Amino acid sequence: MNPARTVLDEYEDLTALILDGAACDAERARFNEIAREFPEFRSIWLEQVRLHALLVCRGGGAPAYGSMRTSSFAPLKRCRRNTG
C-alpha cells in the first residue's frame, strides 16, 4: 500500500522537472501555484537550484534547458594596482 502523495511530493517532482527543462506550461503553472500557497517551500527550491548548479558546474555538463556560453560575455578586466 502506497502512502498518499502530499503537496510537498508534488512540489519536489515539479522542481525536478523544471530544473531538468522538462516541465510543460501546466506543470510550471502548478509549481508557481504551490509556491504561492506554501511560501515555506521556497527554501526547498533554493536548495535544489543550488545543488543543480553545483552538479552542472562540477560535472562539466550543461543543464537540459540549454547552457549559457560564457564566450558570449565580455572578458573580465583585471585591475592592476600601481605598486611603484
HTML snippet that shows the backbone in 3Dmol.js (N, CA, C, O; Angstrom):
<script src="https://3Dmol.org/build/3Dmol-min.js"></script>
<div id="view" style="width:600px;height:400px;position:relative"></div>
<script>
const pdb = `
ATOM      1  N   MET A   1       0.838  -1.188   0.000  1.00  0.00           N
ATOM      2  CA  MET A   1       0.000   0.000   0.000  1.00  0.00           C
ATOM      3  C   MET A   1       0.880   1.248   0.000  1.00  0.00           C
ATOM      4  O   MET A   1       1.727   1.411   0.879  1.00  0.00           O
ATOM      5  N   ASN A   2       0.686   2.119  -0.970  1.00  0.00           N
ATOM      6  CA  ASN A   2       1.467   3.344  -1.073  1.00  0.00           C
ATOM      7  C   ASN A   2       0.829   4.450  -0.251  1.00  0.00           C
ATOM      8  O   ASN A   2      -0.386   4.646  -0.303  1.00  0.00           O
ATOM      9  N   PRO A   3       1.645   5.175   0.506  1.00  0.00           N
ATOM     10  CA  PRO A   3       1.078   6.309   1.241  1.00  0.00           C
ATOM     11  C   PRO A   3       0.621   7.380   0.253  1.00  0.00           C
ATOM     12  O   PRO A   3       1.148   7.481  -0.855  1.00  0.00           O
ATOM     13  N   ALA A   4      -0.344   8.161   0.658  1.00  0.00           N
ATOM     14  CA  ALA A   4      -0.865   9.226  -0.203  1.00  0.00           C
ATOM     15  C   ALA A   4       0.231  10.251  -0.497  1.00  0.00           C
ATOM     16  O   ALA A   4       1.025  10.606   0.374  1.00  0.00           O
ATOM     17  N   ARG A   5       0.250  10.709  -1.734  1.00  0.00           N
ATOM     18  CA  ARG A   5       1.221  11.746  -2.111  1.00  0.00           C
ATOM     19  C   ARG A   5       0.795  13.074  -1.502  1.00  0.00           C
ATOM     20  O   ARG A   5      -0.392  13.397  -1.452  1.00  0.00           O
ATOM     21  N   THR A   6       1.753  13.816  -1.055  1.00  0.00           N
ATOM     22  CA  THR A   6       1.484  15.110  -0.456  1.00  0.00           C
ATOM     23  C   THR A   6       1.771  16.223  -1.459  1.00  0.00           C
ATOM     24  O   THR A   6       2.322  15.982  -2.533  1.00  0.00           O
ATOM     25  N   VAL A   7       1.395  17.424  -1.098  1.00  0.00           N
ATOM     26  CA  VAL A   7       1.712  18.591  -1.920  1.00  0.00           C
ATOM     27  C   VAL A   7       3.229  18.754  -1.997  1.00  0.00           C
ATOM     28  O   VAL A   7       3.761  19.158  -3.031  1.00  0.00           O
ATOM     29  N   LEU A   8       3.911  18.446  -0.924  1.00  0.00           N
ATOM     30  CA  LEU A   8       5.370  18.525  -0.929  1.00  0.00           C
ATOM     31  C   LEU A   8       5.965  17.557  -1.945  1.00  0.00           C
ATOM     32  O   LEU A   8       6.905  17.910  -2.657  1.00  0.00           O
ATOM     33  N   ASP A   9       5.433  16.350  -2.019  1.00  0.00           N
ATOM     34  CA  ASP A   9       5.897  15.382  -3.024  1.00  0.00           C
ATOM     35  C   ASP A   9       5.717  15.944  -4.435  1.00  0.00           C
ATOM     36  O   ASP A   9       6.611  15.857  -5.276  1.00  0.00           O
ATOM     37  N   GLU A  10       4.538  16.521  -4.671  1.00  0.00           N
ATOM     38  CA  GLU A  10       4.258  17.106  -5.983  1.00  0.00           C
ATOM     39  C   GLU A  10       5.212  18.254  -6.283  1.00  0.00           C
ATOM     40  O   GLU A  10       5.726  18.364  -7.397  1.00  0.00           O
ATOM     41  N   TYR A  11       5.449  19.107  -5.294  1.00  0.00           N
ATOM     42  CA  TYR A  11       6.352  20.250  -5.454  1.00  0.00           C
ATOM     43  C   TYR A  11       7.762  19.784  -5.785  1.00  0.00           C
ATOM     44  O   TYR A  11       8.417  20.355  -6.657  1.00  0.00           O
ATOM     45  N   GLU A  12       8.233  18.754  -5.099  1.00  0.00           N
ATOM     46  CA  GLU A  12       9.573  18.231  -5.368  1.00  0.00           C
ATOM     47  C   GLU A  12       9.662  17.644  -6.774  1.00  0.00           C
ATOM     48  O   GLU A  12      10.669  17.827  -7.458  1.00  0.00           O
ATOM     49  N   ASP A  13       8.622  16.945  -7.206  1.00  0.00           N
ATOM     50  CA  ASP A  13       8.606  16.403  -8.572  1.00  0.00           C
ATOM     51  C   ASP A  13       8.610  17.520  -9.604  1.00  0.00           C
ATOM     52  O   ASP A  13       9.324  17.446 -10.604  1.00  0.00           O
ATOM     53  N   LEU A  14       7.814  18.555  -9.361  1.00  0.00           N
ATOM     54  CA  LEU A  14       7.766  19.688 -10.284  1.00  0.00           C
ATOM     55  C   LEU A  14       9.095  20.438 -10.297  1.00  0.00           C
ATOM     56  O   LEU A  14       9.538  20.906 -11.346  1.00  0.00           O
ATOM     57  N   THR A  15       9.722  20.551  -9.137  1.00  0.00           N
ATOM     58  CA  THR A  15      11.039  21.184  -9.062  1.00  0.00           C
ATOM     59  C   THR A  15      12.028  20.458  -9.960  1.00  0.00           C
ATOM     60  O   THR A  15      12.770  21.092 -10.710  1.00  0.00           O
ATOM     61  N   ALA A  16      12.041  19.135  -9.888  1.00  0.00           N
ATOM     62  CA  ALA A  16      12.953  18.339 -10.718  1.00  0.00           C
ATOM     63  C   ALA A  16      12.657  18.539 -12.198  1.00  0.00           C
ATOM     64  O   ALA A  16      13.580  18.689 -12.999  1.00  0.00           O
ATOM     65  N   LEU A  17      11.378  18.544 -12.569  1.00  0.00           N
ATOM     66  CA  LEU A  17      11.013  18.745 -13.974  1.00  0.00           C
ATOM     67  C   LEU A  17      11.482  20.106 -14.479  1.00  0.00           C
ATOM     68  O   LEU A  17      12.002  20.221 -15.588  1.00  0.00           O
ATOM     69  N   ILE A  18      11.294  21.127 -13.661  1.00  0.00           N
ATOM     70  CA  ILE A  18      11.696  22.476 -14.063  1.00  0.00           C
ATOM     71  C   ILE A  18      13.210  22.559 -14.213  1.00  0.00           C
ATOM     72  O   ILE A  18      13.708  23.099 -15.201  1.00  0.00           O
ATOM     73  N   LEU A  19      13.933  22.035 -13.252  1.00  0.00           N
ATOM     74  CA  LEU A  19      15.397  22.095 -13.325  1.00  0.00           C
ATOM     75  C   LEU A  19      15.952  21.269 -14.483  1.00  0.00           C
ATOM     76  O   LEU A  19      17.009  21.592 -15.026  1.00  0.00           O
ATOM     77  N   ASP A  20      15.251  20.216 -14.857  1.00  0.00           N
ATOM     78  CA  ASP A  20      15.678  19.392 -15.986  1.00  0.00           C
ATOM     79  C   ASP A  20      15.230  19.962 -17.328  1.00  0.00           C
ATOM     80  O   ASP A  20      15.592  19.442 -18.384  1.00  0.00           O
ATOM     81  N   GLY A  21      14.445  21.029 -17.281  1.00  0.00           N
ATOM     82  CA  GLY A  21      13.958  21.636 -18.512  1.00  0.00           C
ATOM     83  C   GLY A  21      12.860  20.832 -19.175  1.00  0.00           C
ATOM     84  O   GLY A  21      12.624  20.981 -20.374  1.00  0.00           O
ATOM     85  N   ALA A  22      12.184  19.981 -18.415  1.00  0.00           N
ATOM     86  CA  ALA A  22      11.179  19.088 -18.982  1.00  0.00           C
ATOM     87  C   ALA A  22       9.757  19.456 -18.593  1.00  0.00           C
ATOM     88  O   ALA A  22       8.824  18.743 -18.965  1.00  0.00           O
ATOM     89  N   ALA A  23       9.561  20.530 -17.867  1.00  0.00           N
ATOM     90  CA  ALA A  23       8.224  20.910 -17.402  1.00  0.00           C
ATOM     91  C   ALA A  23       7.453  21.599 -18.523  1.00  0.00           C
ATOM     92  O   ALA A  23       7.991  22.447 -19.235  1.00  0.00           O
ATOM     93  N   CYS A  24       6.197  21.223 -18.667  1.00  0.00           N
ATOM     94  CA  CYS A  24       5.320  21.901 -19.632  1.00  0.00           C
ATOM     95  C   CYS A  24       4.717  23.140 -18.953  1.00  0.00           C
ATOM     96  O   CYS A  24       4.929  23.372 -17.763  1.00  0.00           O
ATOM     97  N   ASP A  25       3.975  23.917 -19.720  1.00  0.00           N
ATOM     98  CA  ASP A  25       3.372  25.142 -19.176  1.00  0.00           C
ATOM     99  C   ASP A  25       2.467  24.861 -17.986  1.00  0.00           C
ATOM    100  O   ASP A  25       2.489  25.605 -17.005  1.00  0.00           O
ATOM    101  N   ALA A  26       1.678  23.807 -18.057  1.00  0.00           N
ATOM    102  CA  ALA A  26       0.767  23.470 -16.962  1.00  0.00           C
ATOM    103  C   ALA A  26       1.546  23.085 -15.705  1.00  0.00           C
ATOM    104  O   ALA A  26       1.139  23.432 -14.597  1.00  0.00           O
ATOM    105  N   GLU A  27       2.645  22.383 -15.865  1.00  0.00           N
ATOM    106  CA  GLU A  27       3.458  21.995 -14.702  1.00  0.00           C
ATOM    107  C   GLU A  27       4.140  23.204 -14.083  1.00  0.00           C
ATOM    108  O   GLU A  27       4.235  23.307 -12.860  1.00  0.00           O
ATOM    109  N   ARG A  28       4.618  24.124 -14.924  1.00  0.00           N
ATOM    110  CA  ARG A  28       5.212  25.349 -14.376  1.00  0.00           C
ATOM    111  C   ARG A  28       4.167  26.188 -13.655  1.00  0.00           C
ATOM    112  O   ARG A  28       4.447  26.776 -12.611  1.00  0.00           O
ATOM    113  N   ALA A  29       2.962  26.242 -14.215  1.00  0.00           N
ATOM    114  CA  ALA A  29       1.878  26.986 -13.566  1.00  0.00           C
ATOM    115  C   ALA A  29       1.518  26.352 -12.219  1.00  0.00           C
ATOM    116  O   ALA A  29       1.295  27.063 -11.239  1.00  0.00           O
ATOM    117  N   ARG A  30       1.462  25.046 -12.170  1.00  0.00           N
ATOM    118  CA  ARG A  30       1.156  24.348 -10.910  1.00  0.00           C
ATOM    119  C   ARG A  30       2.260  24.590  -9.890  1.00  0.00           C
ATOM    120  O   ARG A  30       1.981  24.810  -8.711  1.00  0.00           O
ATOM    121  N   PHE A  31       3.512  24.551 -10.338  1.00  0.00           N
ATOM    122  CA  PHE A  31       4.650  24.834  -9.459  1.00  0.00           C
ATOM    123  C   PHE A  31       4.495  26.222  -8.835  1.00  0.00           C
ATOM    124  O   PHE A  31       4.644  26.383  -7.624  1.00  0.00           O
ATOM    125  N   ASN A  32       4.197  27.213  -9.661  1.00  0.00           N
ATOM    126  CA  ASN A  32       4.030  28.585  -9.155  1.00  0.00           C
ATOM    127  C   ASN A  32       2.843  28.697  -8.207  1.00  0.00           C
ATOM    128  O   ASN A  32       2.895  29.428  -7.217  1.00  0.00           O
ATOM    129  N   GLU A  33       1.791  27.979  -8.510  1.00  0.00           N
ATOM    130  CA  GLU A  33       0.607  27.973  -7.640  1.00  0.00           C
ATOM    131  C   GLU A  33       0.959  27.423  -6.252  1.00  0.00           C
ATOM    132  O   GLU A  33       0.589  28.003  -5.231  1.00  0.00           O
ATOM    133  N   ILE A  34       1.667  26.313  -6.234  1.00  0.00           N
ATOM    134  CA  ILE A  34       2.083  25.716  -4.954  1.00  0.00           C
ATOM    135  C   ILE A  34       3.033  26.657  -4.220  1.00  0.00           C
ATOM    136  O   ILE A  34       2.913  26.838  -3.008  1.00  0.00           O
ATOM    137  N   ALA A  35       3.966  27.251  -4.938  1.00  0.00           N
ATOM    138  CA  ALA A  35       4.944  28.154  -4.321  1.00  0.00           C
ATOM    139  C   ALA A  35       4.255  29.356  -3.677  1.00  0.00           C
ATOM    140  O   ALA A  35       4.673  29.819  -2.615  1.00  0.00           O
ATOM    141  N   ARG A  36       3.209  29.856  -4.314  1.00  0.00           N
ATOM    142  CA  ARG A  36       2.459  30.978  -3.725  1.00  0.00           C
ATOM    143  C   ARG A  36       1.677  30.529  -2.488  1.00  0.00           C
ATOM    144  O   ARG A  36       1.587  31.258  -1.500  1.00  0.00           O
ATOM    145  N   GLU A  37       1.121  29.339  -2.556  1.00  0.00           N
ATOM    146  CA  GLU A  37       0.303  28.834  -1.457  1.00  0.00           C
ATOM    147  C   GLU A  37       1.141  28.394  -0.252  1.00  0.00           C
ATOM    148  O   GLU A  37       0.698  28.504   0.891  1.00  0.00           O
ATOM    149  N   PHE A  38       2.349  27.895  -0.516  1.00  0.00           N
ATOM    150  CA  PHE A  38       3.220  27.390   0.543  1.00  0.00           C
ATOM    151  C   PHE A  38       4.588  28.075   0.449  1.00  0.00           C
ATOM    152  O   PHE A  38       5.546  27.463  -0.025  1.00  0.00           O
ATOM    153  N   PRO A  39       4.694  29.325   0.889  1.00  0.00           N
ATOM    154  CA  PRO A  39       5.967  30.048   0.766  1.00  0.00           C
ATOM    155  C   PRO A  39       7.124  29.371   1.511  1.00  0.00           C
ATOM    156  O   PRO A  39       8.291  29.630   1.215  1.00  0.00           O
ATOM    157  N   GLU A  40       6.800  28.512   2.467  1.00  0.00           N
ATOM    158  CA  GLU A  40       7.862  27.815   3.196  1.00  0.00           C
ATOM    159  C   GLU A  40       8.603  26.815   2.300  1.00  0.00           C
ATOM    160  O   GLU A  40       9.683  26.347   2.660  1.00  0.00           O
ATOM    161  N   PHE A  41       8.034  26.487   1.144  1.00  0.00           N
ATOM    162  CA  PHE A  41       8.697  25.575   0.207  1.00  0.00           C
ATOM    163  C   PHE A  41       9.812  26.261  -0.581  1.00  0.00           C
ATOM    164  O   PHE A  41      10.589  25.588  -1.259  1.00  0.00           O
ATOM    165  N   ARG A  42       9.900  27.577  -0.501  1.00  0.00           N
ATOM    166  CA  ARG A  42      10.937  28.308  -1.248  1.00  0.00           C
ATOM    167  C   ARG A  42      12.336  27.840  -0.891  1.00  0.00           C
ATOM    168  O   ARG A  42      13.218  27.804  -1.749  1.00  0.00           O
ATOM    169  N   SER A  43      12.546  27.482   0.368  1.00  0.00           N
ATOM    170  CA  SER A  43      13.876  27.008   0.779  1.00  0.00           C
ATOM    171  C   SER A  43      14.226  25.696   0.071  1.00  0.00           C
ATOM    172  O   SER A  43      15.395  25.434  -0.212  1.00  0.00           O
ATOM    173  N   ILE A  44      13.218  24.878  -0.211  1.00  0.00           N
ATOM    174  CA  ILE A  44      13.448  23.635  -0.958  1.00  0.00           C
ATOM    175  C   ILE A  44      13.901  23.979  -2.366  1.00  0.00           C
ATOM    176  O   ILE A  44      14.867  23.407  -2.871  1.00  0.00           O
ATOM    177  N   TRP A  45      13.201  24.915  -3.000  1.00  0.00           N
ATOM    178  CA  TRP A  45      13.554  25.342  -4.355  1.00  0.00           C
ATOM    179  C   TRP A  45      14.980  25.884  -4.389  1.00  0.00           C
ATOM    180  O   TRP A  45      15.774  25.504  -5.250  1.00  0.00           O
ATOM    181  N   LEU A  46      15.298  26.759  -3.463  1.00  0.00           N
ATOM    182  CA  LEU A  46      16.635  27.358  -3.456  1.00  0.00           C
ATOM    183  C   LEU A  46      17.725  26.313  -3.257  1.00  0.00           C
ATOM    184  O   LEU A  46      18.774  26.381  -3.898  1.00  0.00           O
ATOM    185  N   GLU A  47      17.490  25.360  -2.386  1.00  0.00           N
ATOM    186  CA  GLU A  47      18.474  24.295  -2.162  1.00  0.00           C
ATOM    187  C   GLU A  47      18.640  23.428  -3.406  1.00  0.00           C
ATOM    188  O   GLU A  47      19.759  23.051  -3.754  1.00  0.00           O
ATOM    189  N   GLN A  48      17.542  23.113  -4.072  1.00  0.00           N
ATOM    190  CA  GLN A  48      17.618  22.295  -5.278  1.00  0.00           C
ATOM    191  C   GLN A  48      18.310  23.034  -6.425  1.00  0.00           C
ATOM    192  O   GLN A  48      19.070  22.432  -7.184  1.00  0.00           O
ATOM    193  N   VAL A  49      18.048  24.327  -6.550  1.00  0.00           N
ATOM    194  CA  VAL A  49      18.725  25.130  -7.577  1.00  0.00           C
ATOM    195  C   VAL A  49      20.224  25.168  -7.293  1.00  0.00           C
ATOM    196  O   VAL A  49      21.037  25.013  -8.204  1.00  0.00           O
ATOM    197  N   ARG A  50      20.584  25.373  -6.041  1.00  0.00           N
ATOM    198  CA  ARG A  50      21.999  25.410  -5.668  1.00  0.00           C
ATOM    199  C   ARG A  50      22.671  24.072  -5.969  1.00  0.00           C
ATOM    200  O   ARG A  50      23.755  24.033  -6.550  1.00  0.00           O
ATOM    201  N   LEU A  51      22.028  22.988  -5.574  1.00  0.00           N
ATOM    202  CA  LEU A  51      22.578  21.659  -5.819  1.00  0.00           C
ATOM    203  C   LEU A  51      22.686  21.376  -7.316  1.00  0.00           C
ATOM    204  O   LEU A  51      23.690  20.834  -7.778  1.00  0.00           O
ATOM    205  N   HIS A  52      21.667  21.739  -8.061  1.00  0.00           N
ATOM    206  CA  HIS A  52      21.676  21.529  -9.505  1.00  0.00           C
ATOM    207  C   HIS A  52      22.837  22.289 -10.157  1.00  0.00           C
ATOM    208  O   HIS A  52      23.552  21.747 -11.000  1.00  0.00           O
ATOM    209  N   ALA A  53      23.011  23.547  -9.754  1.00  0.00           N
ATOM    210  CA  ALA A  53      24.094  24.356 -10.307  1.00  0.00           C
ATOM    211  C   ALA A  53      25.456  23.759  -9.975  1.00  0.00           C
ATOM    212  O   ALA A  53      26.344  23.718 -10.827  1.00  0.00           O
ATOM    213  N   LEU A  54      25.621  23.301  -8.752  1.00  0.00           N
ATOM    214  CA  LEU A  54      26.896  22.681  -8.367  1.00  0.00           C
ATOM    215  C   LEU A  54      27.164  21.418  -9.180  1.00  0.00           C
ATOM    216  O   LEU A  54      28.289  21.191  -9.625  1.00  0.00           O
ATOM    217  N   LEU A  55      26.147  20.608  -9.372  1.00  0.00           N
ATOM    218  CA  LEU A  55      26.328  19.377 -10.144  1.00  0.00           C
ATOM    219  C   LEU A  55      26.664  19.676 -11.604  1.00  0.00           C
ATOM    220  O   LEU A  55      27.521  19.020 -12.197  1.00  0.00           O
ATOM    221  N   VAL A  56      25.998  20.649 -12.167  1.00  0.00           N
ATOM    222  CA  VAL A  56      26.277  21.019 -13.552  1.00  0.00           C
ATOM    223  C   VAL A  56      27.692  21.574 -13.666  1.00  0.00           C
ATOM    224  O   VAL A  56      28.434  21.222 -14.583  1.00  0.00           O
ATOM    225  N   CYS A  57      28.056  22.438 -12.734  1.00  0.00           N
ATOM    226  CA  CYS A  57      29.378  23.055 -12.766  1.00  0.00           C
ATOM    227  C   CYS A  57      30.479  22.030 -12.534  1.00  0.00           C
ATOM    228  O   CYS A  57      31.449  21.986 -13.290  1.00  0.00           O
ATOM    229  N   ARG A  58      30.345  21.222 -11.521  1.00  0.00           N
ATOM    230  CA  ARG A  58      31.358  20.217 -11.188  1.00  0.00           C
ATOM    231  C   ARG A  58      31.426  19.099 -12.215  1.00  0.00           C
ATOM    232  O   ARG A  58      32.492  18.540 -12.472  1.00  0.00           O
ATOM    233  N   GLY A  59      30.270  18.777 -12.802  1.00  0.00           N
ATOM    234  CA  GLY A  59      30.223  17.685 -13.761  1.00  0.00           C
ATOM    235  C   GLY A  59      30.661  18.090 -15.155  1.00  0.00           C
ATOM    236  O   GLY A  59      30.854  17.235 -16.020  1.00  0.00           O
ATOM    237  N   GLY A  60      30.819  19.378 -15.379  1.00  0.00           N
ATOM    238  CA  GLY A  60      31.235  19.856 -16.683  1.00  0.00           C
ATOM    239  C   GLY A  60      30.135  19.768 -17.730  1.00  0.00           C
ATOM    240  O   GLY A  60      30.374  20.010 -18.913  1.00  0.00           O
ATOM    241  N   GLY A  61      28.944  19.426 -17.299  1.00  0.00           N
ATOM    242  CA  GLY A  61      27.835  19.282 -18.232  1.00  0.00           C
ATOM    243  C   GLY A  61      27.028  20.553 -18.340  1.00  0.00           C
ATOM    244  O   GLY A  61      27.267  21.533 -17.635  1.00  0.00           O
ATOM    245  N   ALA A  62      26.073  20.511 -19.234  1.00  0.00           N
ATOM    246  CA  ALA A  62      25.178  21.641 -19.414  1.00  0.00           C
ATOM    247  C   ALA A  62      23.784  21.220 -18.992  1.00  0.00           C
ATOM    248  O   ALA A  62      23.387  20.080 -19.233  1.00  0.00           O
ATOM    249  N   PRO A  63      23.038  22.108 -18.370  1.00  0.00           N
ATOM    250  CA  PRO A  63      21.675  21.760 -17.998  1.00  0.00           C
ATOM    251  C   PRO A  63      20.847  21.483 -19.237  1.00  0.00           C
ATOM    252  O   PRO A  63      21.151  21.981 -20.321  1.00  0.00           O
ATOM    253  N   ALA A  64      19.804  20.689 -19.075  1.00  0.00           N
ATOM    254  CA  ALA A  64      18.967  20.284 -20.198  1.00  0.00           C
ATOM    255  C   ALA A  64      18.286  21.460 -20.873  1.00  0.00           C
ATOM    256  O   ALA A  64      17.990  21.394 -22.067  1.00  0.00           O
ATOM    257  N   TYR A  65      18.030  22.529 -20.142  1.00  0.00           N
ATOM    258  CA  TYR A  65      17.321  23.658 -20.726  1.00  0.00           C
ATOM    259  C   TYR A  65      18.226  24.553 -21.545  1.00  0.00           C
ATOM    260  O   TYR A  65      17.774  25.586 -22.040  1.00  0.00           O
ATOM    261  N   GLY A  66      19.477  24.195 -21.701  1.00  0.00           N
ATOM    262  CA  GLY A  66      20.426  24.966 -22.507  1.00  0.00           C
ATOM    263  C   GLY A  66      21.432  25.663 -21.629  1.00  0.00           C
ATOM    264  O   GLY A  66      21.101  26.158 -20.552  1.00  0.00           O
ATOM    265  N   SER A  67      22.618  25.697 -22.080  1.00  0.00           N
ATOM    266  CA  SER A  67      23.664  26.305 -21.270  1.00  0.00           C
ATOM    267  C   SER A  67      23.993  27.694 -21.790  1.00  0.00           C
ATOM    268  O   SER A  67      23.809  28.001 -22.968  1.00  0.00           O
ATOM    269  N   MET A  68      24.480  28.518 -20.888  1.00  0.00           N
ATOM    270  CA  MET A  68      24.960  29.825 -21.284  1.00  0.00           C
ATOM    271  C   MET A  68      26.379  29.663 -21.797  1.00  0.00           C
ATOM    272  O   MET A  68      27.190  28.950 -21.207  1.00  0.00           O
ATOM    273  N   ARG A  69      26.658  30.312 -22.866  1.00  0.00           N
ATOM    274  CA  ARG A  69      28.019  30.265 -23.378  1.00  0.00           C
ATOM    275  C   ARG A  69      28.774  31.429 -22.777  1.00  0.00           C
ATOM    276  O   ARG A  69      28.455  32.588 -23.041  1.00  0.00           O
ATOM    277  N   THR A  70      29.755  31.129 -21.986  1.00  0.00           N
ATOM    278  CA  THR A  70      30.493  32.213 -21.336  1.00  0.00           C
ATOM    279  C   THR A  70      31.263  33.036 -22.355  1.00  0.00           C
ATOM    280  O   THR A  70      31.620  34.181 -22.079  1.00  0.00           O
ATOM    281  N   SER A  71      31.523  32.474 -23.528  1.00  0.00           N
ATOM    282  CA  SER A  71      32.254  33.219 -24.544  1.00  0.00           C
ATOM    283  C   SER A  71      31.420  34.379 -25.087  1.00  0.00           C
ATOM    284  O   SER A  71      31.964  35.277 -25.730  1.00  0.00           O
ATOM    285  N   SER A  72      30.115  34.375 -24.838  1.00  0.00           N
ATOM    286  CA  SER A  72      29.277  35.464 -25.327  1.00  0.00           C
ATOM    287  C   SER A  72      29.352  36.688 -24.411  1.00  0.00           C
ATOM    288  O   SER A  72      28.862  37.759 -24.767  1.00  0.00           O
ATOM    289  N   PHE A  73      29.950  36.535 -23.258  1.00  0.00           N
ATOM    290  CA  PHE A  73      30.115  37.651 -22.339  1.00  0.00           C
ATOM    291  C   PHE A  73      31.469  38.301 -22.557  1.00  0.00           C
ATOM    292  O   PHE A  73      32.437  37.652 -22.954  1.00  0.00           O
ATOM    293  N   ALA A  74      31.511  39.574 -22.293  1.00  0.00           N
ATOM    294  CA  ALA A  74      32.784  40.282 -22.414  1.00  0.00           C
ATOM    295  C   ALA A  74      33.761  39.735 -21.378  1.00  0.00           C
ATOM    296  O   ALA A  74      33.360  39.411 -20.260  1.00  0.00           O
ATOM    297  N   PRO A  75      35.032  39.630 -21.738  1.00  0.00           N
ATOM    298  CA  PRO A  75      36.003  39.125 -20.777  1.00  0.00           C
ATOM    299  C   PRO A  75      36.138  40.069 -19.584  1.00  0.00           C
ATOM    300  O   PRO A  75      35.973  41.282 -19.710  1.00  0.00           O
ATOM    301  N   LEU A  76      36.435  39.497 -18.452  1.00  0.00           N
ATOM    302  CA  LEU A  76      36.651  40.309 -17.266  1.00  0.00           C
ATOM    303  C   LEU A  76      37.950  41.072 -17.402  1.00  0.00           C
ATOM    304  O   LEU A  76      38.952  40.543 -17.884  1.00  0.00           O
ATOM    305  N   LYS A  77      37.923  42.302 -16.977  1.00  0.00           N
ATOM    306  CA  LYS A  77      39.144  43.101 -16.992  1.00  0.00           C
ATOM    307  C   LYS A  77      39.768  43.009 -15.621  1.00  0.00           C
ATOM    308  O   LYS A  77      39.112  43.246 -14.607  1.00  0.00           O
ATOM    309  N   ARG A  78      41.011  42.672 -15.597  1.00  0.00           N
ATOM    310  CA  ARG A  78      41.746  42.584 -14.337  1.00  0.00           C
ATOM    311  C   ARG A  78      42.273  43.959 -13.971  1.00  0.00           C
ATOM    312  O   ARG A  78      42.833  44.670 -14.806  1.00  0.00           O
ATOM    313  N   CYS A  79      42.091  44.316 -12.737  1.00  0.00           N
ATOM    314  CA  CYS A  79      42.615  45.594 -12.256  1.00  0.00           C
ATOM    315  C   CYS A  79      44.050  45.381 -11.791  1.00  0.00           C
ATOM    316  O   CYS A  79      44.363  44.413 -11.099  1.00  0.00           O
ATOM    317  N   ARG A  80      44.873  46.271 -12.175  1.00  0.00           N
ATOM    318  CA  ARG A  80      46.265  46.227 -11.727  1.00  0.00           C
ATOM    319  C   ARG A  80      46.530  47.451 -10.893  1.00  0.00           C
ATOM    320  O   ARG A  80      46.232  48.580 -11.283  1.00  0.00           O
ATOM    321  N   ARG A  81      47.087  47.201  -9.756  1.00  0.00           N
ATOM    322  CA  ARG A  81      47.416  48.321  -8.873  1.00  0.00           C
ATOM    323  C   ARG A  81      48.821  48.807  -9.186  1.00  0.00           C
ATOM    324  O   ARG A  81      49.725  48.034  -9.502  1.00  0.00           O
ATOM    325  N   ASN A  82      48.960  50.090  -9.085  1.00  0.00           N
ATOM    326  CA  ASN A  82      50.311  50.657  -9.205  1.00  0.00           C
ATOM    327  C   ASN A  82      51.033  50.418  -7.906  1.00  0.00           C
ATOM    328  O   ASN A  82      50.622  50.912  -6.856  1.00  0.00           O
ATOM    329  N   THR A  83      52.095  49.671  -7.972  1.00  0.00           N
ATOM    330  CA  THR A  83      52.836  49.367  -6.742  1.00  0.00           C
ATOM    331  C   THR A  83      54.126  50.156  -6.652  1.00  0.00           C
ATOM    332  O   THR A  83      54.904  49.977  -5.715  1.00  0.00           O
ATOM    333  N   GLY A  84      54.351  51.000  -7.593  1.00  0.00           N
ATOM    334  CA  GLY A  84      55.634  51.671  -7.552  1.00  0.00           C
ATOM    335  C   GLY A  84      55.589  53.112  -7.585  1.00  0.00           C
ATOM    336  O   GLY A  84      56.634  53.764  -7.554  1.00  0.00           O
TER     337      GLY A  84
END
`;
const viewer = $3Dmol.createViewer("view");
viewer.addModel(pdb, "pdb");
viewer.setStyle({}, {cartoon: {color: "spectrum"}});
viewer.zoomTo();
viewer.render();
</script>
